[in-house]
Amino acid sequence: MRWLAVSAIIFILISTNVHGILSINSINYDLLIVAPKRFIHALKPLAEHKSRHGIRTRIVSIEEVYDQMFWYGRDKAEKLKYFIKFAHERWGIRYVLLVGGKKHQGRGYWIPVRYSHLCRGYDGMKEGKFLSDLYFADIYDENGNFSSWDDNGNGIFGEWPENGKALDRPDLHPDVCVGRLPCRNLREVKIVVRKIINYENRRWRDREWFKRFVVVAGDTYPDKTDYYDGEVYTQMGIDYMKGFKPIRLWASEGNLSWIRVVREINRGCGFIWFSGHGNPALWTTHPPNSERWIYGLKLWHMIFLHNRYRLPICISGSGCFNNMFNVTIFHSEWVYFKGLIPYNIPFCWGWGLVRNPRGGSIATIASTAFSYESPDINRGEGGIEWLDIHFFETYAKGYDILGEVWARTIDAFLDNFTIDWDDASEKGSALIAKNVEEWLLIGDPSLKIGGYADFSD
């Protein structure tokens, strides 16, 4: 009887805890914003703005998430994922915005992260784990059960050991649209909130500047292909974007330089796509049939950006590490760029564009790790350039909510390429899985591309 009484008490405690804020079944929401308590007040104008445009929004502190999910999840990241699952099921949440990255320049995080342990490096350089926010979007497995990304329960998530078959086999299809603003302090929160509100409060999509599509590319793999990879891929994206004026900054045309990139961003454009190489601090590529580097945009170049509210959506999936937001000044991440070198930088390239108070981008979709184009993969397919190219195809089909374009592009990618989970990690299938896991959205997943209302400048 004593055991039954204790069990009943535990059941009541669990039930009471889970049916806290999540018990409000009569209210549906579209957007869930999760942030630390100290950011909440600065995010309220964003929630009010979203609600005015028909996006029903709920802000929940990460501290409240941990309290509500006390009995769920093995670590903070899994507790957050369980909360997203319950919010999706009980509130009808479609979009999740995670607001918080590193705590200032330290090692801790405002909002937890998940590392995927798909062990596949590049040209002999090892990489045992990498950031993946797709983990928070992939709620269910193929049978509709909670997708832990840890099939064998050993606490190692997304595990695909070096030279072995996959031990964890996640579904990878996004069930909700997840984006992150890896803000490190209150100032950055205020900057991005202001940028999002001003962007959506104007009908930019009818403006001449918005119809400019800037592509930046060269000969990504001069030793692997007999064509100029980046230029071929970006032309494929241009072909999808009917009604947009292409601005080609191509190495083969001799007009690719960081000064020209900055100039075109400052003139305003709806989209900018970098197809080439990268690291947390810069983007670069090669001129035709040459191993020489052309630097298209570095972190320090961003101080010259002043495009104000004429903000593009930036795509740079092929640029390794461009969205690796776990770098800091005091903590060196060892990453690849012409060898293994340390990067002590305050923030990554993709976030540098979004957090820029004078302009930059409104969102950046890029990679958090080594990324692989089709010439890198022994199957010759499943490269990350496919995601970049077909992002524009999805948009051209009429999808104009950023997170939906991101999610539908991932769905199409996974439907188009079969992953053999029994492949050794150095084979093609592991790279296909890695490409989709690292293709991370820094930005608001509920963003209305081109804005809502029609206001004057």
Order of alpha helices (4+ residues) and beta strands (2+ residues): alpha-beta-alpha-beta-alpha-alpha-beta-beta-beta-alpha-beta-alpha-beta-alpha-beta-alpha-beta-beta-beta-beta-beta-beta-beta-alpha-beta-alpha-alpha-alpha-beta
